[in-house]
């Protein structure tokens, strides 16, 4: 699954370079330029891809690790300067 996510990432990088929309000045829906619609949809696609990364590629050991608080340090204080 990780190689599929890698391919989707590369594909998203390639389509982000939307040189085919640079010369279009028409508005979709009557109020937003084509390029702005394209980038709004690109943001949705990037969000979906990041969600897929979290779902399928998130390291499980990060979820099972618990933070240890030393006995001499009260909970909630931060002395790691």
PyMOL Python script that loads the backbone (N, CA, C, O; Angstrom):
from pymol import cmd

cmd.read_pdbstr("""\
ATOM      1  N   UNK A   1       0.817  -1.200   0.000  1.00  0.00           N
ATOM      2  CA  UNK A   1       0.000   0.000   0.000  1.00  0.00           C
ATOM      3  C   UNK A   1       0.861   1.265   0.000  1.00  0.00           C
ATOM      4  O   UNK A   1       0.471   2.297  -0.547  1.00  0.00           O
ATOM      5  N   UNK A   2       2.049   1.165   0.629  1.00  0.00           N
ATOM      6  CA  UNK A   2       2.900   2.351   0.698  1.00  0.00           C
ATOM      7  C   UNK A   2       3.388   2.779  -0.678  1.00  0.00           C
ATOM      8  O   UNK A   2       3.552   3.973  -0.927  1.00  0.00           O
ATOM      9  N   UNK A   3       3.621   1.830  -1.575  1.00  0.00           N
ATOM     10  CA  UNK A   3       4.070   2.225  -2.915  1.00  0.00           C
ATOM     11  C   UNK A   3       2.935   2.888  -3.680  1.00  0.00           C
ATOM     12  O   UNK A   3       3.188   3.757  -4.514  1.00  0.00           O
ATOM     13  N   UNK A   4       1.684   2.499  -3.416  1.00  0.00           N
ATOM     14  CA  UNK A   4       0.529   3.162  -4.046  1.00  0.00           C
ATOM     15  C   UNK A   4       0.434   4.601  -3.554  1.00  0.00           C
ATOM     16  O   UNK A   4       0.188   5.516  -4.339  1.00  0.00           O
ATOM     17  N   UNK A   5       0.630   4.796  -2.256  1.00  0.00           N
ATOM     18  CA  UNK A   5       0.612   6.154  -1.711  1.00  0.00           C
ATOM     19  C   UNK A   5       1.752   6.986  -2.289  1.00  0.00           C
ATOM     20  O   UNK A   5       1.588   8.180  -2.540  1.00  0.00           O
ATOM     21  N   UNK A   6       2.894   6.364  -2.498  1.00  0.00           N
ATOM     22  CA  UNK A   6       4.012   7.076  -3.124  1.00  0.00           C
ATOM     23  C   UNK A   6       3.696   7.492  -4.546  1.00  0.00           C
ATOM     24  O   UNK A   6       3.993   8.614  -4.954  1.00  0.00           O
ATOM     25  N   UNK A   7       3.089   6.580  -5.304  1.00  0.00           N
ATOM     26  CA  UNK A   7       2.698   6.913  -6.684  1.00  0.00           C
ATOM     27  C   UNK A   7       1.640   8.016  -6.713  1.00  0.00           C
ATOM     28  O   UNK A   7       1.693   8.912  -7.556  1.00  0.00           O
ATOM     29  N   UNK A   8       0.685   7.947  -5.796  1.00  0.00           N
ATOM     30  CA  UNK A   8      -0.333   9.000  -5.732  1.00  0.00           C
ATOM     31  C   UNK A   8       0.284  10.350  -5.365  1.00  0.00           C
ATOM     32  O   UNK A   8      -0.156  11.391  -5.853  1.00  0.00           O
ATOM     33  N   UNK A   9       1.293  10.326  -4.513  1.00  0.00           N
ATOM     34  CA  UNK A   9       1.980  11.558  -4.141  1.00  0.00           C
ATOM     35  C   UNK A   9       2.696  12.161  -5.350  1.00  0.00           C
ATOM     36  O   UNK A   9       2.609  13.364  -5.597  1.00  0.00           O
ATOM     37  N   UNK A  10       3.397  11.322  -6.093  1.00  0.00           N
ATOM     38  CA  UNK A  10       4.085  11.804  -7.297  1.00  0.00           C
ATOM     39  C   UNK A  10       3.072  12.337  -8.310  1.00  0.00           C
ATOM     40  O   UNK A  10       3.299  13.375  -8.931  1.00  0.00           O
ATOM     41  N   UNK A  11       1.963  11.632  -8.474  1.00  0.00           N
ATOM     42  CA  UNK A  11       0.926  12.087  -9.403  1.00  0.00           C
ATOM     43  C   UNK A  11       0.363  13.439  -8.967  1.00  0.00           C
ATOM     44  O   UNK A  11       0.120  14.309  -9.803  1.00  0.00           O
ATOM     45  N   UNK A  12       0.158  13.615  -7.679  1.00  0.00           N
ATOM     46  CA  UNK A  12      -0.369  14.882  -7.177  1.00  0.00           C
ATOM     47  C   UNK A  12       0.632  16.014  -7.388  1.00  0.00           C
ATOM     48  O   UNK A  12       0.246  17.147  -7.678  1.00  0.00           O
ATOM     49  N   UNK A  13       1.919  15.703  -7.242  1.00  0.00           N
ATOM     50  CA  UNK A  13       2.950  16.714  -7.505  1.00  0.00           C
ATOM     51  C   UNK A  13       2.940  17.115  -8.975  1.00  0.00           C
ATOM     52  O   UNK A  13       3.078  18.294  -9.301  1.00  0.00           O
ATOM     53  N   UNK A  14       2.778  16.143  -9.855  1.00  0.00           N
ATOM     54  CA  UNK A  14       2.769  16.423 -11.297  1.00  0.00           C
ATOM     55  C   UNK A  14       1.557  17.272 -11.670  1.00  0.00           C
ATOM     56  O   UNK A  14       1.698  18.257 -12.395  1.00  0.00           O
ATOM     57  N   UNK A  15       0.366  16.906 -11.186  1.00  0.00           N
ATOM     58  CA  UNK A  15      -0.828  17.666 -11.578  1.00  0.00           C
ATOM     59  C   UNK A  15      -0.907  19.017 -10.878  1.00  0.00           C
ATOM     60  O   UNK A  15      -1.701  19.871 -11.272  1.00  0.00           O
ATOM     61  N   UNK A  16      -0.095  19.219  -9.847  1.00  0.00           N
ATOM     62  CA  UNK A  16      -0.078  20.532  -9.202  1.00  0.00           C
ATOM     63  C   UNK A  16       0.483  21.596 -10.134  1.00  0.00           C
ATOM     64  O   UNK A  16       0.135  22.771 -10.019  1.00  0.00           O
ATOM     65  N   UNK A  17       1.339  21.194 -11.044  1.00  0.00           N
ATOM     66  CA  UNK A  17       1.905  22.127 -12.022  1.00  0.00           C
ATOM     67  C   UNK A  17       0.898  22.314 -13.155  1.00  0.00           C
ATOM     68  O   UNK A  17       1.078  21.783 -14.251  1.00  0.00           O
ATOM     69  N   UNK A  18      -0.139  23.056 -12.887  1.00  0.00           N
ATOM     70  CA  UNK A  18      -1.269  23.175 -13.820  1.00  0.00           C
ATOM     71  C   UNK A  18      -1.011  24.217 -14.911  1.00  0.00           C
ATOM     72  O   UNK A  18      -1.732  25.209 -15.015  1.00  0.00           O
ATOM     73  N   UNK A  19       0.007  23.985 -15.709  1.00  0.00           N
ATOM     74  CA  UNK A  19       0.353  24.919 -16.774  1.00  0.00           C
ATOM     75  C   UNK A  19      -0.753  25.031 -17.829  1.00  0.00           C
ATOM     76  O   UNK A  19      -0.801  26.018 -18.562  1.00  0.00           O
ATOM     77  N   UNK A  20      -1.622  24.055 -17.914  1.00  0.00           N
ATOM     78  CA  UNK A  20      -2.704  24.100 -18.902  1.00  0.00           C
ATOM     79  C   UNK A  20      -3.802  25.092 -18.509  1.00  0.00           C
ATOM     80  O   UNK A  20      -4.652  25.412 -19.339  1.00  0.00           O
ATOM     81  N   UNK A  21      -3.808  25.586 -17.268  1.00  0.00           N
ATOM     82  CA  UNK A  21      -4.812  26.567 -16.838  1.00  0.00           C
ATOM     83  C   UNK A  21      -4.287  27.999 -16.832  1.00  0.00           C
ATOM     84  O   UNK A  21      -5.041  28.930 -16.549  1.00  0.00           O
ATOM     85  N   UNK A  22      -3.017  28.187 -17.137  1.00  0.00           N
ATOM     86  CA  UNK A  22      -2.435  29.517 -17.015  1.00  0.00           C
ATOM     87  C   UNK A  22      -3.079  30.542 -17.944  1.00  0.00           C
ATOM     88  O   UNK A  22      -3.202  31.708 -17.570  1.00  0.00           O
ATOM     89  N   UNK A  23      -3.490  30.140 -19.137  1.00  0.00           N
ATOM     90  CA  UNK A  23      -4.031  31.088 -20.110  1.00  0.00           C
ATOM     91  C   UNK A  23      -5.551  31.208 -20.063  1.00  0.00           C
ATOM     92  O   UNK A  23      -6.124  32.023 -20.786  1.00  0.00           O
ATOM     93  N   UNK A  24      -6.208  30.416 -19.231  1.00  0.00           N
ATOM     94  CA  UNK A  24      -7.677  30.457 -19.169  1.00  0.00           C
ATOM     95  C   UNK A  24      -8.125  31.579 -18.247  1.00  0.00           C
ATOM     96  O   UNK A  24      -7.676  31.687 -17.106  1.00  0.00           O
ATOM     97  N   UNK A  25      -9.020  32.411 -18.769  1.00  0.00           N
ATOM     98  CA  UNK A  25      -9.529  33.511 -17.960  1.00  0.00           C
ATOM     99  C   UNK A  25     -11.022  33.379 -17.696  1.00  0.00           C
ATOM    100  O   UNK A  25     -11.622  34.246 -17.059  1.00  0.00           O
ATOM    101  N   UNK A  26     -11.617  32.309 -18.177  1.00  0.00           N
ATOM    102  CA  UNK A  26     -13.054  32.132 -17.969  1.00  0.00           C
ATOM    103  C   UNK A  26     -13.342  31.771 -16.513  1.00  0.00           C
ATOM    104  O   UNK A  26     -12.472  31.284 -15.792  1.00  0.00           O
ATOM    105  N   UNK A  27     -14.565  32.017 -16.107  1.00  0.00           N
ATOM    106  CA  UNK A  27     -14.976  31.731 -14.736  1.00  0.00           C
ATOM    107  C   UNK A  27     -15.922  30.539 -14.724  1.00  0.00           C
ATOM    108  O   UNK A  27     -16.822  30.428 -15.557  1.00  0.00           O
ATOM    109  N   UNK A  28     -15.702  29.661 -13.772  1.00  0.00           N
ATOM    110  CA  UNK A  28     -16.593  28.513 -13.594  1.00  0.00           C
ATOM    111  C   UNK A  28     -17.607  28.899 -12.533  1.00  0.00           C
ATOM    112  O   UNK A  28     -17.243  29.403 -11.471  1.00  0.00           O
ATOM    113  N   UNK A  29     -18.852  28.669 -12.814  1.00  0.00           N
ATOM    114  CA  UNK A  29     -19.893  29.056 -11.879  1.00  0.00           C
ATOM    115  C   UNK A  29     -20.179  30.546 -11.904  1.00  0.00           C
ATOM    116  O   UNK A  29     -20.993  31.036 -11.122  1.00  0.00           O
ATOM    117  N   UNK A  30     -19.526  31.259 -12.783  1.00  0.00           N
ATOM    118  CA  UNK A  30     -19.782  32.678 -12.931  1.00  0.00           C
ATOM    119  C   UNK A  30     -19.019  33.587 -11.989  1.00  0.00           C
ATOM    120  O   UNK A  30     -19.141  34.809 -12.080  1.00  0.00           O
ATOM    121  N   UNK A  31     -18.217  33.008 -11.067  1.00  0.00           N
ATOM    122  CA  UNK A  31     -17.556  33.901 -10.120  1.00  0.00           C
ATOM    123  C   UNK A  31     -16.116  33.538  -9.776  1.00  0.00           C
ATOM    124  O   UNK A  31     -15.386  34.396  -9.280  1.00  0.00           O
ATOM    125  N   UNK A  32     -15.678  32.308 -10.016  1.00  0.00           N
ATOM    126  CA  UNK A  32     -14.299  31.945  -9.703  1.00  0.00           C
ATOM    127  C   UNK A  32     -13.552  31.535 -10.958  1.00  0.00           C
ATOM    128  O   UNK A  32     -14.084  30.788 -11.779  1.00  0.00           O
ATOM    129  N   UNK A  33     -12.322  32.014 -11.119  1.00  0.00           N
ATOM    130  CA  UNK A  33     -11.520  31.621 -12.279  1.00  0.00           C
ATOM    131  C   UNK A  33     -11.193  30.121 -12.242  1.00  0.00           C
ATOM    132  O   UNK A  33     -11.208  29.487 -11.186  1.00  0.00           O
ATOM    133  N   UNK A  34     -10.903  29.587 -13.407  1.00  0.00           N
ATOM    134  CA  UNK A  34     -10.602  28.171 -13.554  1.00  0.00           C
ATOM    135  C   UNK A  34      -9.451  27.754 -12.635  1.00  0.00           C
ATOM    136  O   UNK A  34      -9.531  26.718 -11.974  1.00  0.00           O
ATOM    137  N   UNK A  35      -8.397  28.545 -12.591  1.00  0.00           N
ATOM    138  CA  UNK A  35      -7.240  28.210 -11.767  1.00  0.00           C
ATOM    139  C   UNK A  35      -7.566  28.118 -10.286  1.00  0.00           C
ATOM    140  O   UNK A  35      -7.015  27.270  -9.584  1.00  0.00           O
ATOM    141  N   UNK A  36      -8.448  28.974  -9.804  1.00  0.00           N
ATOM    142  CA  UNK A  36      -8.822  28.940  -8.398  1.00  0.00           C
ATOM    143  C   UNK A  36      -9.661  27.705  -8.084  1.00  0.00           C
ATOM    144  O   UNK A  36      -9.476  27.074  -7.043  1.00  0.00           O
ATOM    145  N   UNK A  37     -10.577  27.361  -8.976  1.00  0.00           N
ATOM    146  CA  UNK A  37     -11.339  26.113  -8.813  1.00  0.00           C
ATOM    147  C   UNK A  37     -10.392  24.915  -8.811  1.00  0.00           C
ATOM    148  O   UNK A  37     -10.523  24.007  -7.990  1.00  0.00           O
ATOM    149  N   UNK A  38      -9.448  24.926  -9.732  1.00  0.00           N
ATOM    150  CA  UNK A  38      -8.505  23.820  -9.840  1.00  0.00           C
ATOM    151  C   UNK A  38      -7.726  23.649  -8.540  1.00  0.00           C
ATOM    152  O   UNK A  38      -7.567  22.530  -8.052  1.00  0.00           O
ATOM    153  N   UNK A  39      -7.245  24.742  -7.986  1.00  0.00           N
ATOM    154  CA  UNK A  39      -6.464  24.641  -6.767  1.00  0.00           C
ATOM    155  C   UNK A  39      -7.331  24.295  -5.555  1.00  0.00           C
ATOM    156  O   UNK A  39      -6.845  23.654  -4.623  1.00  0.00           O
ATOM    157  N   UNK A  40      -8.574  24.695  -5.547  1.00  0.00           N
ATOM    158  CA  UNK A  40      -9.483  24.270  -4.480  1.00  0.00           C
ATOM    159  C   UNK A  40      -9.679  22.759  -4.535  1.00  0.00           C
ATOM    160  O   UNK A  40      -9.644  22.087  -3.504  1.00  0.00           O
ATOM    161  N   UNK A  41      -9.882  22.227  -5.733  1.00  0.00           N
ATOM    162  CA  UNK A  41     -10.015  20.775  -5.881  1.00  0.00           C
ATOM    163  C   UNK A  41      -8.702  20.064  -5.573  1.00  0.00           C
ATOM    164  O   UNK A  41      -8.708  18.954  -5.041  1.00  0.00           O
ATOM    165  N   UNK A  42      -7.590  20.686  -5.900  1.00  0.00           N
ATOM    166  CA  UNK A  42      -6.283  20.125  -5.572  1.00  0.00           C
ATOM    167  C   UNK A  42      -6.117  20.023  -4.059  1.00  0.00           C
ATOM    168  O   UNK A  42      -5.593  19.026  -3.563  1.00  0.00           O
ATOM    169  N   UNK A  43      -6.551  21.030  -3.328  1.00  0.00           N
ATOM    170  CA  UNK A  43      -6.465  20.988  -1.858  1.00  0.00           C
ATOM    171  C   UNK A  43      -7.310  19.859  -1.292  1.00  0.00           C
ATOM    172  O   UNK A  43      -6.899  19.197  -0.339  1.00  0.00           O
ATOM    173  N   UNK A  44      -8.478  19.631  -1.862  1.00  0.00           N
ATOM    174  CA  UNK A  44      -9.324  18.517  -1.430  1.00  0.00           C
ATOM    175  C   UNK A  44      -8.607  17.195  -1.711  1.00  0.00           C
ATOM    176  O   UNK A  44      -8.594  16.306  -0.860  1.00  0.00           O
ATOM    177  N   UNK A  45      -8.013  17.061  -2.894  1.00  0.00           N
ATOM    178  CA  UNK A  45      -7.291  15.835  -3.244  1.00  0.00           C
ATOM    179  C   UNK A  45      -6.097  15.624  -2.315  1.00  0.00           C
ATOM    180  O   UNK A  45      -5.833  14.497  -1.896  1.00  0.00           O
ATOM    181  N   UNK A  46      -5.375  16.694  -1.989  1.00  0.00           N
ATOM    182  CA  UNK A  46      -4.240  16.577  -1.072  1.00  0.00           C
ATOM    183  C   UNK A  46      -4.710  16.171   0.324  1.00  0.00           C
ATOM    184  O   UNK A  46      -4.038  15.393   1.000  1.00  0.00           O
ATOM    185  N   UNK A  47      -5.843  16.685   0.755  1.00  0.00           N
ATOM    186  CA  UNK A  47      -6.392  16.307   2.059  1.00  0.00           C
ATOM    187  C   UNK A  47      -6.784  14.840   2.091  1.00  0.00           C
ATOM    188  O   UNK A  47      -6.540  14.148   3.080  1.00  0.00           O
ATOM    189  N   UNK A  48      -7.388  14.367   1.018  1.00  0.00           N
ATOM    190  CA  UNK A  48      -7.752  12.952   0.933  1.00  0.00           C
ATOM    191  C   UNK A  48      -6.495  12.087   0.958  1.00  0.00           C
ATOM    192  O   UNK A  48      -6.460  11.061   1.638  1.00  0.00           O
ATOM    193  N   UNK A  49      -5.466  12.498   0.220  1.00  0.00           N
ATOM    194  CA  UNK A  49      -4.215  11.738   0.202  1.00  0.00           C
ATOM    195  C   UNK A  49      -3.575  11.703   1.591  1.00  0.00           C
ATOM    196  O   UNK A  49      -3.082  10.658   2.013  1.00  0.00           O
ATOM    197  N   UNK A  50      -3.576  12.815   2.294  1.00  0.00           N
ATOM    198  CA  UNK A  50      -3.022  12.825   3.645  1.00  0.00           C
ATOM    199  C   UNK A  50      -3.838  11.937   4.577  1.00  0.00           C
ATOM    200  O   UNK A  50      -3.279  11.274   5.451  1.00  0.00           O
ATOM    201  N   UNK A  51      -5.149  11.922   4.396  1.00  0.00           N
ATOM    202  CA  UNK A  51      -5.989  11.016   5.172  1.00  0.00           C
ATOM    203  C   UNK A  51      -5.647   9.559   4.903  1.00  0.00           C
ATOM    204  O   UNK A  51      -5.641   8.735   5.818  1.00  0.00           O
ATOM    205  N   UNK A  52      -5.362   9.244   3.642  1.00  0.00           N
ATOM    206  CA  UNK A  52      -4.953   7.884   3.294  1.00  0.00           C
ATOM    207  C   UNK A  52      -3.610   7.531   3.928  1.00  0.00           C
ATOM    208  O   UNK A  52      -3.406   6.406   4.382  1.00  0.00           O
ATOM    209  N   UNK A  53      -2.700   8.500   3.955  1.00  0.00           N
ATOM    210  CA  UNK A  53      -1.416   8.265   4.616  1.00  0.00           C
ATOM    211  C   UNK A  53      -1.615   7.964   6.099  1.00  0.00           C
ATOM    212  O   UNK A  53      -0.997   7.044   6.634  1.00  0.00           O
ATOM    213  N   UNK A  54      -2.465   8.725   6.755  1.00  0.00           N
ATOM    214  CA  UNK A  54      -2.716   8.495   8.173  1.00  0.00           C
ATOM    215  C   UNK A  54      -3.371   7.134   8.389  1.00  0.00           C
ATOM    216  O   UNK A  54      -3.038   6.425   9.339  1.00  0.00           O
ATOM    217  N   UNK A  55      -4.278   6.778   7.532  1.00  0.00           N
ATOM    218  CA  UNK A  55      -5.010   5.511   7.683  1.00  0.00           C
ATOM    219  C   UNK A  55      -4.130   4.298   7.418  1.00  0.00           C
ATOM    220  O   UNK A  55      -4.206   3.311   8.150  1.00  0.00           O
ATOM    221  N   UNK A  56      -3.303   4.356   6.392  1.00  0.00           N
ATOM    222  CA  UNK A  56      -2.584   3.167   5.956  1.00  0.00           C
ATOM    223  C   UNK A  56      -1.077   3.180   6.215  1.00  0.00           C
ATOM    224  O   UNK A  56      -0.449   2.124   6.145  1.00  0.00           O
ATOM    225  N   UNK A  57      -0.484   4.316   6.505  1.00  0.00           N
ATOM    226  CA  UNK A  57       0.973   4.364   6.658  1.00  0.00           C
ATOM    227  C   UNK A  57       1.426   4.950   7.990  1.00  0.00           C
ATOM    228  O   UNK A  57       2.623   5.145   8.201  1.00  0.00           O
ATOM    229  N   UNK A  58       0.484   5.236   8.895  1.00  0.00           N
ATOM    230  CA  UNK A  58       0.853   5.796  10.182  1.00  0.00           C
ATOM    231  C   UNK A  58       1.588   4.737  10.995  1.00  0.00           C
ATOM    232  O   UNK A  58       1.101   3.612  11.106  1.00  0.00           O
ATOM    233  N   UNK A  59       2.747   5.062  11.566  1.00  0.00           N
ATOM    234  CA  UNK A  59       3.488   4.070  12.351  1.00  0.00           C
ATOM    235  C   UNK A  59       2.717   3.681  13.614  1.00  0.00           C
ATOM    236  O   UNK A  59       2.431   4.534  14.454  1.00  0.00           O
ATOM    237  N   UNK A  60       2.387   2.417  13.748  1.00  0.00           N
ATOM    238  CA  UNK A  60       1.583   1.933  14.866  1.00  0.00           C
ATOM    239  C   UNK A  60       2.309   2.087  16.197  1.00  0.00           C
ATOM    240  O   UNK A  60       1.668   2.247  17.236  1.00  0.00           O
ATOM    241  N   UNK A  61       3.630   2.040  16.179  1.00  0.00           N
ATOM    242  CA  UNK A  61       4.361   2.150  17.442  1.00  0.00           C
ATOM    243  C   UNK A  61       4.205   3.529  18.083  1.00  0.00           C
ATOM    244  O   UNK A  61       4.427   3.675  19.285  1.00  0.00           O
ATOM    245  N   UNK A  62       3.835   4.524  17.314  1.00  0.00           N
ATOM    246  CA  UNK A  62       3.616   5.850  17.890  1.00  0.00           C
ATOM    247  C   UNK A  62       2.341   5.895  18.724  1.00  0.00           C
ATOM    248  O   UNK A  62       2.261   6.644  19.697  1.00  0.00           O
ATOM    249  N   UNK A  63       1.359   5.107  18.352  1.00  0.00           N
ATOM    250  CA  UNK A  63       0.109   5.089  19.083  1.00  0.00           C
ATOM    251  C   UNK A  63       0.209   4.289  20.371  1.00  0.00           C
ATOM    252  O   UNK A  63      -0.494   4.585  21.337  1.00  0.00           O
ATOM    253  N   UNK A  64       1.067   3.285  20.400  1.00  0.00           N
ATOM    254  CA  UNK A  64       1.160   2.428  21.581  1.00  0.00           C
ATOM    255  C   UNK A  64       2.153   2.957  22.611  1.00  0.00           C
ATOM    256  O   UNK A  64       2.165   2.493  23.751  1.00  0.00           O
ATOM    257  N   UNK A  65       2.971   3.907  22.230  1.00  0.00           N
ATOM    258  CA  UNK A  65       3.961   4.455  23.158  1.00  0.00           C
ATOM    259  C   UNK A  65       3.277   5.385  24.153  1.00  0.00           C
ATOM    260  O   UNK A  65       2.463   6.231  23.785  1.00  0.00           O
ATOM    261  N   UNK A  66       3.628   5.205  25.416  1.00  0.00           N
ATOM    262  CA  UNK A  66       3.102   6.088  26.452  1.00  0.00           C
ATOM    263  C   UNK A  66       4.237   6.962  26.955  1.00  0.00           C
ATOM    264  O   UNK A  66       5.386   6.530  27.048  1.00  0.00           O
ATOM    265  N   UNK A  67       3.891   8.196  27.276  1.00  0.00           N
ATOM    266  CA  UNK A  67       4.895   9.097  27.823  1.00  0.00           C
ATOM    267  C   UNK A  67       5.095   8.762  29.295  1.00  0.00           C
ATOM    268  O   UNK A  67       4.132   8.637  30.051  1.00  0.00           O
ATOM    269  N   UNK A  68       6.325   8.623  29.683  1.00  0.00           N
ATOM    270  CA  UNK A  68       6.631   8.372  31.081  1.00  0.00           C
ATOM    271  C   UNK A  68       6.949   9.693  31.759  1.00  0.00           C
ATOM    272  O   UNK A  68       7.749  10.486  31.263  1.00  0.00           O
ATOM    273  N   UNK A  69       6.317   9.912  32.885  1.00  0.00           N
ATOM    274  CA  UNK A  69       6.575  11.118  33.669  1.00  0.00           C
ATOM    275  C   UNK A  69       7.417  10.695  34.861  1.00  0.00           C
ATOM    276  O   UNK A  69       7.000   9.833  35.634  1.00  0.00           O
ATOM    277  N   UNK A  70       8.596  11.285  35.024  1.00  0.00           N
ATOM    278  CA  UNK A  70       9.437  10.930  36.171  1.00  0.00           C
ATOM    279  C   UNK A  70       8.712  11.212  37.477  1.00  0.00           C
ATOM    280  O   UNK A  70       7.936  12.164  37.562  1.00  0.00           O
ATOM    281  N   UNK A  71       8.954  10.399  38.491  1.00  0.00           N
ATOM    282  CA  UNK A  71       8.275  10.532  39.778  1.00  0.00           C
ATOM    283  C   UNK A  71       8.570  11.868  40.441  1.00  0.00           C
ATOM    284  O   UNK A  71       7.731  12.396  41.170  1.00  0.00           O
ATOM    285  N   UNK A  72       9.754  12.421  40.195  1.00  0.00           N
ATOM    286  CA  UNK A  72      10.124  13.688  40.827  1.00  0.00           C
ATOM    287  C   UNK A  72       9.526  14.903  40.123  1.00  0.00           C
ATOM    288  O   UNK A  72       9.602  16.016  40.642  1.00  0.00           O
ATOM    289  N   UNK A  73       8.940  14.703  38.962  1.00  0.00           N
ATOM    290  CA  UNK A  73       8.387  15.813  38.187  1.00  0.00           C
ATOM    291  C   UNK A  73       6.869  15.761  38.245  1.00  0.00           C
ATOM    292  O   UNK A  73       6.270  14.758  37.857  1.00  0.00           O
ATOM    293  N   UNK A  74       6.232  16.840  38.730  1.00  0.00           N
ATOM    294  CA  UNK A  74       4.762  16.846  38.790  1.00  0.00           C
ATOM    295  C   UNK A  74       4.163  16.834  37.368  1.00  0.00           C
ATOM    296  O   UNK A  74       4.737  17.384  36.429  1.00  0.00           O
ATOM    297  N   UNK A  75       3.014  16.201  37.247  1.00  0.00           N
ATOM    298  CA  UNK A  75       2.336  16.131  35.954  1.00  0.00           C
ATOM    299  C   UNK A  75       1.955  17.528  35.498  1.00  0.00           C
ATOM    300  O   UNK A  75       1.505  18.347  36.299  1.00  0.00           O
ATOM    301  N   UNK A  76       2.131  17.798  34.233  1.00  0.00           N
ATOM    302  CA  UNK A  76       1.751  19.096  33.664  1.00  0.00           C
ATOM    303  C   UNK A  76       2.868  20.110  33.626  1.00  0.00           C
ATOM    304  O   UNK A  76       2.748  21.127  32.942  1.00  0.00           O
ATOM    305  N   UNK A  77       3.950  19.867  34.336  1.00  0.00           N
ATOM    306  CA  UNK A  77       5.051  20.827  34.280  1.00  0.00           C
ATOM    307  C   UNK A  77       6.009  20.439  33.189  1.00  0.00           C
ATOM    308  O   UNK A  77       6.134  19.264  32.842  1.00  0.00           O
ATOM    309  N   UNK A  78       6.679  21.422  32.652  1.00  0.00           N
ATOM    310  CA  UNK A  78       7.583  21.195  31.532  1.00  0.00           C
ATOM    311  C   UNK A  78       8.941  21.770  31.898  1.00  0.00           C
ATOM    312  O   UNK A  78       9.142  22.984  31.868  1.00  0.00           O
ATOM    313  N   UNK A  79       9.878  20.879  32.246  1.00  0.00           N
ATOM    314  CA  UNK A  79      11.213  21.331  32.614  1.00  0.00           C
ATOM    315  C   UNK A  79      12.245  20.954  31.559  1.00  0.00           C
ATOM    316  O   UNK A  79      13.440  20.933  31.852  1.00  0.00           O
ATOM    317  N   UNK A  80      11.814  20.660  30.354  1.00  0.00           N
ATOM    318  CA  UNK A  80      12.717  20.280  29.256  1.00  0.00           C
ATOM    319  C   UNK A  80      13.070  21.499  28.428  1.00  0.00           C
ATOM    320  O   UNK A  80      12.625  21.617  27.287  1.00  0.00           O
ATOM    321  N   UNK A  81      13.856  22.405  28.977  1.00  0.00           N
ATOM    322  CA  UNK A  81      14.202  23.621  28.235  1.00  0.00           C
ATOM    323  C   UNK A  81      15.450  23.418  27.473  1.00  0.00           C
ATOM    324  O   UNK A  81      15.907  24.330  26.783  1.00  0.00           O
TER     325      UNK A  81
END
""", "prot")
cmd.dss("prot")
cmd.show_as("cartoon", "prot")
cmd.util.cbc("prot")
cmd.orient("prot")
